[in-house]
């Protein structure tokens, strides 16, 4: 795995990332596609709740909340390769 690829819950706020892959226990089928979460999609952490779980992400112009247990199965890389 590339050193710049990391789980979604570990990204800093305010920077754009690209979804690299999503892992699921059910034959690779995820409910995440309904939220616009699929490889190649841009995603940005907006803010976390006071308890740090869940967090708000911007995806395709929409804000969604994801718990860390879901975000740990989504792997992203920086949209700007210099990051």
Biopython code that builds the backbone (N, CA, C, O; Angstrom):
import numpy as np
from Bio.PDB.StructureBuilder import StructureBuilder

atoms = [
    (1, "UNK", "N", (0.846, -1.177, 0.000)),
    (1, "UNK", "CA", (0.000, 0.000, 0.000)),
    (1, "UNK", "C", (0.892, 1.241, 0.000)),
    (1, "UNK", "O", (1.876, 1.297, 0.737)),
    (2, "UNK", "N", (0.555, 2.226, -0.816)),
    (2, "UNK", "CA", (1.304, 3.461, -0.919)),
    (2, "UNK", "C", (1.306, 4.175, 0.435)),
    (2, "UNK", "O", (0.304, 4.164, 1.149)),
    (3, "UNK", "N", (2.439, 4.797, 0.784)),
    (3, "UNK", "CA", (2.545, 5.463, 2.076)),
    (3, "UNK", "C", (1.626, 6.656, 2.209)),
    (3, "UNK", "O", (1.356, 7.091, 3.329)),
    (4, "UNK", "N", (1.129, 7.210, 1.099)),
    (4, "UNK", "CA", (0.223, 8.353, 1.163)),
    (4, "UNK", "C", (-1.235, 7.927, 1.289)),
    (4, "UNK", "O", (-2.098, 8.769, 1.535)),
    (5, "UNK", "N", (-1.524, 6.651, 1.126)),
    (5, "UNK", "CA", (-2.890, 6.162, 1.287)),
    (5, "UNK", "C", (-3.120, 5.904, 2.764)),
    (5, "UNK", "O", (-2.312, 5.255, 3.428)),
    (6, "UNK", "N", (-4.246, 6.424, 3.277)),
    (6, "UNK", "CA", (-4.546, 6.270, 4.698)),
    (6, "UNK", "C", (-6.038, 6.127, 4.904)),
    (6, "UNK", "O", (-6.819, 6.480, 4.020)),
    (7, "UNK", "N", (-6.454, 5.610, 6.065)),
    (7, "UNK", "CA", (-7.880, 5.511, 6.355)),
    (7, "UNK", "C", (-8.498, 6.905, 6.456)),
    (7, "UNK", "O", (-7.855, 7.849, 6.916)),
    (8, "UNK", "N", (-9.714, 7.017, 6.033)),
    (8, "UNK", "CA", (-10.417, 8.295, 5.998)),
    (8, "UNK", "C", (-10.442, 8.983, 7.358)),
    (8, "UNK", "O", (-10.318, 10.205, 7.427)),
    (9, "UNK", "N", (-10.598, 8.231, 8.431)),
    (9, "UNK", "CA", (-10.715, 8.864, 9.742)),
    (9, "UNK", "C", (-9.418, 9.527, 10.203)),
    (9, "UNK", "O", (-9.417, 10.215, 11.224)),
    (10, "UNK", "N", (-8.323, 9.341, 9.484)),
    (10, "UNK", "CA", (-7.033, 9.932, 9.860)),
    (10, "UNK", "C", (-6.666, 11.188, 9.073)),
    (10, "UNK", "O", (-5.579, 11.730, 9.270)),
    (11, "UNK", "N", (-7.534, 11.661, 8.193)),
    (11, "UNK", "CA", (-7.168, 12.818, 7.377)),
    (11, "UNK", "C", (-7.370, 14.119, 8.154)),
    (11, "UNK", "O", (-8.209, 14.193, 9.052)),
    (12, "UNK", "N", (-6.587, 15.148, 7.796)),
    (12, "UNK", "CA", (-6.761, 16.455, 8.442)),
    (12, "UNK", "C", (-7.952, 17.201, 7.841)),
    (12, "UNK", "O", (-8.318, 16.960, 6.691)),
    (13, "UNK", "N", (-8.550, 18.096, 8.606)),
    (13, "UNK", "CA", (-9.686, 18.853, 8.077)),
    (13, "UNK", "C", (-9.260, 19.871, 7.019)),
    (13, "UNK", "O", (-8.141, 20.385, 7.034)),
    (14, "UNK", "N", (-10.192, 20.144, 6.097)),
    (14, "UNK", "CA", (-10.001, 21.210, 5.127)),
    (14, "UNK", "C", (-9.200, 20.875, 3.884)),
    (14, "UNK", "O", (-9.052, 21.734, 3.014)),
    (15, "UNK", "N", (-8.681, 19.678, 3.765)),
    (15, "UNK", "CA", (-7.894, 19.295, 2.588)),
    (15, "UNK", "C", (-8.653, 18.257, 1.768)),
    (15, "UNK", "O", (-9.338, 17.393, 2.316)),
    (16, "UNK", "N", (-8.521, 18.354, 0.457)),
    (16, "UNK", "CA", (-9.202, 17.421, -0.436)),
    (16, "UNK", "C", (-8.430, 16.115, -0.555)),
    (16, "UNK", "O", (-7.205, 16.102, -0.674)),
    (17, "UNK", "N", (-9.177, 15.020, -0.519)),
    (17, "UNK", "CA", (-8.626, 13.686, -0.714)),
    (17, "UNK", "C", (-9.469, 12.968, -1.753)),
    (17, "UNK", "O", (-10.608, 13.354, -2.015)),
    (18, "UNK", "N", (-8.907, 11.923, -2.343)),
    (18, "UNK", "CA", (-9.604, 11.101, -3.325)),
    (18, "UNK", "C", (-9.759, 9.705, -2.732)),
    (18, "UNK", "O", (-8.802, 9.135, -2.208)),
    (19, "UNK", "N", (-10.962, 9.162, -2.817)),
    (19, "UNK", "CA", (-11.188, 7.804, -2.317)),
    (19, "UNK", "C", (-10.448, 6.823, -3.213)),
    (19, "UNK", "O", (-10.643, 6.795, -4.428)),
    (20, "UNK", "N", (-9.605, 6.030, -2.597)),
    (20, "UNK", "CA", (-8.820, 5.027, -3.308)),
    (20, "UNK", "C", (-9.546, 3.689, -3.327)),
    (20, "UNK", "O", (-9.650, 3.045, -4.371)),
    (21, "UNK", "N", (-10.051, 3.270, -2.156)),
    (21, "UNK", "CA", (-10.738, 1.982, -2.063)),
    (21, "UNK", "C", (-11.638, 1.952, -0.832)),
    (21, "UNK", "O", (-11.448, 2.702, 0.125)),
    (22, "UNK", "N", (-12.615, 1.065, -0.889)),
    (22, "UNK", "CA", (-13.538, 0.850, 0.228)),
    (22, "UNK", "C", (-13.600, -0.644, 0.460)),
    (22, "UNK", "O", (-13.866, -1.415, -0.462)),
    (23, "UNK", "N", (-13.353, -1.050, 1.694)),
    (23, "UNK", "CA", (-13.397, -2.466, 2.039)),
    (23, "UNK", "C", (-14.681, -2.787, 2.784)),
    (23, "UNK", "O", (-15.138, -2.016, 3.629)),
    (24, "UNK", "N", (-15.252, -3.934, 2.457)),
    (24, "UNK", "CA", (-16.474, -4.381, 3.100)),
    (24, "UNK", "C", (-16.383, -5.874, 3.365)),
    (24, "UNK", "O", (-15.740, -6.609, 2.616)),
    (25, "UNK", "N", (-17.025, -6.311, 4.425)),
    (25, "UNK", "CA", (-17.028, -7.735, 4.763)),
    (25, "UNK", "C", (-17.996, -8.522, 3.885)),
    (25, "UNK", "O", (-17.959, -9.753, 3.875)),
    (26, "UNK", "N", (-18.858, -7.828, 3.152)),
    (26, "UNK", "CA", (-19.887, -8.510, 2.361)),
    (26, "UNK", "C", (-19.565, -8.495, 0.872)),
    (26, "UNK", "O", (-20.195, -7.769, 0.103)),
    (27, "UNK", "N", (-18.598, -9.287, 0.474)),
    (27, "UNK", "CA", (-18.266, -9.480, -0.943)),
    (27, "UNK", "C", (-17.974, -8.184, -1.690)),
    (27, "UNK", "O", (-18.251, -8.080, -2.885)),
    (28, "UNK", "N", (-17.415, -7.194, -0.991)),
    (28, "UNK", "CA", (-17.076, -5.949, -1.653)),
    (28, "UNK", "C", (-18.250, -5.029, -1.904)),
    (28, "UNK", "O", (-18.067, -3.937, -2.443)),
    (29, "UNK", "N", (-19.441, -5.435, -1.531)),
    (29, "UNK", "CA", (-20.626, -4.599, -1.740)),
    (29, "UNK", "C", (-20.788, -3.706, -0.517)),
    (29, "UNK", "O", (-20.797, -4.187, 0.617)),
    (30, "UNK", "N", (-20.916, -2.416, -0.752)),
    (30, "UNK", "CA", (-21.070, -1.498, 0.363)),
    (30, "UNK", "C", (-22.314, -0.651, 0.193)),
    (30, "UNK", "O", (-22.794, -0.445, -0.921)),
    (31, "UNK", "N", (-22.823, -0.171, 1.290)),
    (31, "UNK", "CA", (-23.927, 0.776, 1.257)),
    (31, "UNK", "C", (-23.413, 2.189, 1.049)),
    (31, "UNK", "O", (-24.199, 3.135, 0.989)),
    (32, "UNK", "N", (-22.118, 2.337, 0.940)),
    (32, "UNK", "CA", (-21.513, 3.656, 0.821)),
    (32, "UNK", "C", (-21.784, 4.313, -0.536)),
    (32, "UNK", "O", (-21.772, 5.539, -0.639)),
    (33, "UNK", "N", (-22.024, 3.526, -1.554)),
    (33, "UNK", "CA", (-22.256, 4.102, -2.882)),
    (33, "UNK", "C", (-23.483, 5.002, -2.889)),
    (33, "UNK", "O", (-23.542, 5.956, -3.665)),
    (34, "UNK", "N", (-24.450, 4.719, -2.047)),
    (34, "UNK", "CA", (-25.645, 5.552, -1.956)),
    (34, "UNK", "C", (-25.337, 6.952, -1.447)),
    (34, "UNK", "O", (-26.119, 7.878, -1.660)),
    (35, "UNK", "N", (-24.204, 7.111, -0.777)),
    (35, "UNK", "CA", (-23.770, 8.413, -0.290)),
    (35, "UNK", "C", (-22.799, 9.081, -1.258)),
    (35, "UNK", "O", (-22.294, 10.168, -0.977)),
    (36, "UNK", "N", (-22.538, 8.451, -2.379)),
    (36, "UNK", "CA", (-21.585, 8.984, -3.344)),
    (36, "UNK", "C", (-20.156, 8.575, -3.048)),
    (36, "UNK", "O", (-19.219, 9.088, -3.659)),
    (37, "UNK", "N", (-19.988, 7.656, -2.114)),
    (37, "UNK", "CA", (-18.650, 7.203, -1.742)),
    (37, "UNK", "C", (-18.240, 6.025, -2.608)),
    (37, "UNK", "O", (-18.724, 4.906, -2.436)),
    (38, "UNK", "N", (-17.343, 6.297, -3.538)),
    (38, "UNK", "CA", (-16.815, 5.255, -4.410)),
    (38, "UNK", "C", (-15.433, 5.684, -4.864)),
    (38, "UNK", "O", (-15.120, 6.874, -4.854)),
    (39, "UNK", "N", (-14.611, 4.743, -5.257)),
    (39, "UNK", "CA", (-13.262, 5.099, -5.695)),
    (39, "UNK", "C", (-13.280, 6.195, -6.759)),
    (39, "UNK", "O", (-14.087, 6.173, -7.688)),
    (40, "UNK", "N", (-12.370, 7.151, -6.596)),
    (40, "UNK", "CA", (-12.263, 8.268, -7.531)),
    (40, "UNK", "C", (-13.012, 9.515, -7.098)),
    (40, "UNK", "O", (-12.850, 10.573, -7.707)),
    (41, "UNK", "N", (-13.830, 9.412, -6.058)),
    (41, "UNK", "CA", (-14.624, 10.546, -5.581)),
    (41, "UNK", "C", (-13.796, 11.413, -4.643)),
    (41, "UNK", "O", (-13.041, 10.903, -3.815)),
    (42, "UNK", "N", (-13.944, 12.739, -4.779)),
    (42, "UNK", "CA", (-13.254, 13.669, -3.894)),
    (42, "UNK", "C", (-14.018, 13.764, -2.573)),
    (42, "UNK", "O", (-15.248, 13.776, -2.567)),
    (43, "UNK", "N", (-13.284, 13.832, -1.446)),
    (43, "UNK", "CA", (-13.880, 13.917, -0.122)),
    (43, "UNK", "C", (-13.023, 14.827, 0.753)),
    (43, "UNK", "O", (-11.800, 14.871, 0.623)),
    (44, "UNK", "N", (-13.696, 15.552, 1.649)),
    (44, "UNK", "CA", (-12.985, 16.479, 2.529)),
    (44, "UNK", "C", (-13.591, 16.400, 3.928)),
    (44, "UNK", "O", (-14.813, 16.410, 4.077)),
    (45, "UNK", "N", (-12.745, 16.320, 4.949)),
    (45, "UNK", "CA", (-13.202, 16.387, 6.334)),
    (45, "UNK", "C", (-13.508, 17.839, 6.653)),
    (45, "UNK", "O", (-12.647, 18.708, 6.516)),
    (46, "UNK", "N", (-14.740, 18.098, 7.079)),
    (46, "UNK", "CA", (-15.119, 19.453, 7.455)),
    (46, "UNK", "C", (-14.860, 19.698, 8.936)),
    (46, "UNK", "O", (-14.207, 20.674, 9.307)),
    (47, "UNK", "N", (-15.378, 18.802, 9.784)),
    (47, "UNK", "CA", (-15.165, 18.918, 11.222)),
    (47, "UNK", "C", (-15.588, 17.630, 11.905)),
    (47, "UNK", "O", (-16.309, 16.816, 11.329)),
    (48, "UNK", "N", (-15.133, 17.456, 13.136)),
    (48, "UNK", "CA", (-15.535, 16.305, 13.939)),
    (48, "UNK", "C", (-16.443, 16.791, 15.060)),
    (48, "UNK", "O", (-16.428, 17.969, 15.417)),
    (49, "UNK", "N", (-17.223, 15.888, 15.605)),
    (49, "UNK", "CA", (-18.066, 16.218, 16.745)),
    (49, "UNK", "C", (-17.160, 16.418, 17.963)),
    (49, "UNK", "O", (-15.987, 16.047, 17.920)),
    (50, "UNK", "N", (-17.678, 16.989, 19.030)),
    (50, "UNK", "CA", (-16.844, 17.178, 20.227)),
    (50, "UNK", "C", (-16.215, 15.880, 20.740)),
    (50, "UNK", "O", (-15.118, 15.899, 21.297)),
    (51, "UNK", "N", (-16.903, 14.762, 20.555)),
    (51, "UNK", "CA", (-16.355, 13.471, 20.998)),
    (51, "UNK", "C", (-15.459, 12.826, 19.945)),
    (51, "UNK", "O", (-14.949, 11.727, 20.162)),
    (52, "UNK", "N", (-15.259, 13.501, 18.797)),
    (52, "UNK", "CA", (-14.443, 13.031, 17.664)),
    (52, "UNK", "C", (-15.103, 11.916, 16.852)),
    (52, "UNK", "O", (-14.482, 11.383, 15.932)),
    (53, "UNK", "N", (-16.326, 11.558, 17.167)),
    (53, "UNK", "CA", (-17.029, 10.493, 16.453)),
    (53, "UNK", "C", (-18.530, 10.740, 16.579)),
    (53, "UNK", "O", (-19.058, 10.631, 17.686)),
    (54, "UNK", "N", (-19.239, 11.063, 15.509)),
    (54, "UNK", "CA", (-18.866, 10.999, 14.093)),
    (54, "UNK", "C", (-18.158, 12.271, 13.622)),
    (54, "UNK", "O", (-17.909, 13.203, 14.387)),
    (55, "UNK", "N", (-17.851, 12.260, 12.335)),
    (55, "UNK", "CA", (-17.231, 13.411, 11.686)),
    (55, "UNK", "C", (-18.055, 13.779, 10.455)),
    (55, "UNK", "O", (-18.723, 12.928, 9.867)),
    (56, "UNK", "N", (-18.003, 15.057, 10.071)),
    (56, "UNK", "CA", (-18.732, 15.546, 8.900)),
    (56, "UNK", "C", (-17.769, 15.656, 7.724)),
    (56, "UNK", "O", (-16.695, 16.247, 7.838)),
    (57, "UNK", "N", (-18.166, 15.083, 6.605)),
    (57, "UNK", "CA", (-17.362, 15.099, 5.385)),
    (57, "UNK", "C", (-18.177, 15.713, 4.256)),
    (57, "UNK", "O", (-19.399, 15.566, 4.214)),
    (58, "UNK", "N", (-17.499, 16.399, 3.343)),
    (58, "UNK", "CA", (-18.146, 16.906, 2.144)),
    (58, "UNK", "C", (-17.844, 15.950, 0.996)),
    (58, "UNK", "O", (-16.686, 15.641, 0.711)),
    (59, "UNK", "N", (-18.909, 15.487, 0.343)),
    (59, "UNK", "CA", (-18.793, 14.577, -0.793)),
    (59, "UNK", "C", (-19.759, 15.056, -1.869)),
    (59, "UNK", "O", (-20.966, 15.119, -1.635)),
    (60, "UNK", "N", (-19.243, 15.389, -3.031)),
    (60, "UNK", "CA", (-20.067, 15.794, -4.170)),
    (60, "UNK", "C", (-21.040, 16.913, -3.785)),
    (60, "UNK", "O", (-22.204, 16.893, -4.185)),
    (61, "UNK", "N", (-20.561, 17.884, -3.011)),
    (61, "UNK", "CA", (-21.380, 19.034, -2.642)),
    (61, "UNK", "C", (-22.363, 18.790, -1.515)),
    (61, "UNK", "O", (-23.172, 19.664, -1.202)),
    (62, "UNK", "N", (-22.308, 17.628, -0.904)),
    (62, "UNK", "CA", (-23.220, 17.267, 0.184)),
    (62, "UNK", "C", (-22.417, 16.955, 1.434)),
    (62, "UNK", "O", (-21.312, 16.420, 1.350)),
    (63, "UNK", "N", (-22.967, 17.287, 2.587)),
    (63, "UNK", "CA", (-22.310, 16.978, 3.852)),
    (63, "UNK", "C", (-22.923, 15.702, 4.418)),
    (63, "UNK", "O", (-24.141, 15.584, 4.550)),
    (64, "UNK", "N", (-22.049, 14.746, 4.749)),
    (64, "UNK", "CA", (-22.505, 13.502, 5.373)),
    (64, "UNK", "C", (-21.734, 13.284, 6.668)),
    (64, "UNK", "O", (-20.616, 13.776, 6.821)),
    (65, "UNK", "N", (-22.326, 12.555, 7.587)),
    (65, "UNK", "CA", (-21.656, 12.201, 8.839)),
    (65, "UNK", "C", (-21.319, 10.718, 8.794)),
    (65, "UNK", "O", (-22.153, 9.887, 8.435)),
    (66, "UNK", "N", (-20.080, 10.401, 9.167)),
    (66, "UNK", "CA", (-19.647, 9.008, 9.219)),
    (66, "UNK", "C", (-19.016, 8.733, 10.577)),
    (66, "UNK", "O", (-18.271, 9.555, 11.112)),
    (67, "UNK", "N", (-19.321, 7.588, 11.112)),
    (67, "UNK", "CA", (-18.664, 7.148, 12.343)),
    (67, "UNK", "C", (-17.273, 6.615, 11.979)),
    (67, "UNK", "O", (-17.042, 6.173, 10.854)),
    (68, "UNK", "N", (-16.367, 6.662, 12.934)),
    (68, "UNK", "CA", (-15.003, 6.185, 12.689)),
    (68, "UNK", "C", (-14.971, 4.723, 12.281)),
    (68, "UNK", "O", (-14.122, 4.333, 11.479)),
    (69, "UNK", "N", (-15.881, 3.895, 12.814)),
    (69, "UNK", "CA", (-15.881, 2.470, 12.456)),
    (69, "UNK", "C", (-16.172, 2.268, 10.970)),
    (69, "UNK", "O", (-15.741, 1.274, 10.385)),
    (70, "UNK", "N", (-16.899, 3.201, 10.355)),
    (70, "UNK", "CA", (-17.137, 3.131, 8.912)),
    (70, "UNK", "C", (-15.990, 3.782, 8.141)),
    (70, "UNK", "O", (-15.555, 3.272, 7.108)),
    (71, "UNK", "N", (-15.507, 4.909, 8.652)),
    (71, "UNK", "CA", (-14.425, 5.640, 7.975)),
    (71, "UNK", "C", (-13.105, 4.870, 7.978)),
    (71, "UNK", "O", (-12.239, 5.127, 7.142)),
    (72, "UNK", "N", (-12.942, 3.928, 8.910)),
    (72, "UNK", "CA", (-11.678, 3.168, 8.929)),
    (72, "UNK", "C", (-11.583, 2.167, 7.792)),
    (72, "UNK", "O", (-10.509, 1.615, 7.550)),
    (73, "UNK", "N", (-12.677, 1.920, 7.089)),
    (73, "UNK", "CA", (-12.691, 0.995, 5.952)),
    (73, "UNK", "C", (-12.638, 1.710, 4.605)),
    (73, "UNK", "O", (-12.714, 1.075, 3.553)),
    (74, "UNK", "N", (-12.508, 3.026, 4.646)),
    (74, "UNK", "CA", (-12.416, 3.833, 3.431)),
    (74, "UNK", "C", (-10.995, 4.384, 3.370)),
    (74, "UNK", "O", (-10.554, 5.069, 4.293)),
    (75, "UNK", "N", (-10.284, 4.088, 2.293)),
    (75, "UNK", "CA", (-8.897, 4.513, 2.162)),
    (75, "UNK", "C", (-8.790, 5.604, 1.106)),
    (75, "UNK", "O", (-9.364, 5.501, 0.022)),
    (76, "UNK", "N", (-8.046, 6.648, 1.444)),
    (76, "UNK", "CA", (-7.948, 7.823, 0.588)),
    (76, "UNK", "C", (-6.486, 8.209, 0.364)),
    (76, "UNK", "O", (-5.591, 7.799, 1.103)),
    (77, "UNK", "N", (-6.279, 8.998, -0.664)),
    (77, "UNK", "CA", (-4.963, 9.586, -0.920)),
    (77, "UNK", "C", (-5.182, 11.069, -1.194)),
    (77, "UNK", "O", (-6.271, 11.466, -1.610)),
    (78, "UNK", "N", (-4.168, 11.887, -0.966)),
    (78, "UNK", "CA", (-4.316, 13.334, -1.179)),
    (78, "UNK", "C", (-4.675, 13.676, -2.615)),
    (78, "UNK", "O", (-4.141, 13.080, -3.550)),
    (79, "UNK", "N", (-5.579, 14.636, -2.792)),
    (79, "UNK", "CA", (-5.920, 15.096, -4.135)),
    (79, "UNK", "C", (-4.741, 15.881, -4.718)),
    (79, "UNK", "O", (-4.518, 15.874, -5.929)),
    (80, "UNK", "N", (-3.988, 16.559, -3.844)),
    (80, "UNK", "CA", (-2.785, 17.272, -4.243)),
    (80, "UNK", "C", (-1.593, 16.379, -3.918)),
    (80, "UNK", "O", (-1.302, 16.177, -2.739)),
    (81, "UNK", "N", (-0.895, 15.839, -4.904)),
    (81, "UNK", "CA", (0.205, 14.913, -4.653)),
    (81, "UNK", "C", (1.316, 15.478, -3.761)),
    (81, "UNK", "O", (2.112, 14.711, -3.219)),
    (82, "UNK", "N", (1.383, 16.796, -3.600)),
    (82, "UNK", "CA", (2.419, 17.393, -2.772)),
    (82, "UNK", "C", (2.148, 17.222, -1.284)),
    (82, "UNK", "O", (3.035, 17.474, -0.469)),
    (83, "UNK", "N", (0.946, 16.801, -0.914)),
    (83, "UNK", "CA", (0.607, 16.640, 0.516)),
    (83, "UNK", "C", (1.237, 15.406, 1.108)),
    (83, "UNK", "O", (1.053, 15.127, 2.293)),
]
sb = StructureBuilder()
sb.init_structure("model")
sb.init_model(0)
sb.init_chain("A")
sb.init_seg("    ")
for serial, (resi, resn, name, xyz) in enumerate(atoms, 1):
    if name == "N":
        sb.init_residue(resn, " ", resi, " ")
    sb.init_atom(name, np.array(xyz, "f"), 0.0, 1.0, " ", f" {name:<3s}", serial, name[0])
structure = sb.get_structure()
